[in-house]
Amino acid sequence: MRDTRAHKPISVRIRFWLIVVAVLAVYYWAFQGMQFDGVQSTTRTVMLSIIDGFLHPDWSYVYIPDGEDLLRGLLDTLVISILGTFVSAILCIPFAFWSSTNMSKRLAVSGSGKILLSFIRVFPEIIVAILFIKAVGPGAFAGVLALGIHSIGMLAKLYSETIESIDRGPQEALLASGANRLQVLRYAVIPQVIPQFLSYSLYRFEINIRSATTLGLVGAGGIGTPLLFALQVRNWNRVGVILLGVVLLITLTDIISGKLRKRII
């Protein structure tokens, strides 16, 4: 059997090396733009303090009867994530049908929906949170609005792809029997897409849990606010217990959400 690897056309080899050179040039250009002034003299002290904070967390901050504590912060983060996901999972449904090519007779209609969803996804959650903080003030409400609005872009895109991949047979059968558009949606479309809609909503909830922990850094409520205060005053023991709580919350959420999604699909 002939070894075809040794007889590749010269054009293929030239194209391969051109790609390699282009990738190396991009990496070189990217690293040239990075400014590195060396390791600071306080790096060792700060790193040891952070490690000590993880090894000796401030357990007294877990629960404080008459003040803000870890449990209240994690609960606020969880509530912000749940409400933000619930708002987006409901509001994105009309946008999903709007941007689905098989739900509209004209391509321009679905195209305009896709453009709008792309525009919504452009802005990160933290930018949206800052805008809502300026509009409604700092707190959990701004975090819910930020997660809800931003999640609409992602969930509506996933929903629309699910709608576009459904089996057209039940729709055609109902249309042939004289069913109207609402009846087709109710009996042919909705039953096929509901399991995927729920699965995507749970997946987005996992993402929102992580996002909600950082929104507090800009004043949008949740555990991020006390984490920011602890970092500013270099209370590494409190930083350690907060980060341990965040890791535990995210891990439990991933486990529970993953099991629910397996049962739904």
PyMOL commands that set and color helices and strands:
alter all, ss='L'
color gray80, all
select helices_A, chain A and resi 4-7+10-32+43-55+59-61+70-99+101-103+107-122+125-136+140-164+169-176+181-218+224-232+236-264
alter helices_A, ss='H'
color red, helices_A
deselect
rebuild
show_as cartoon
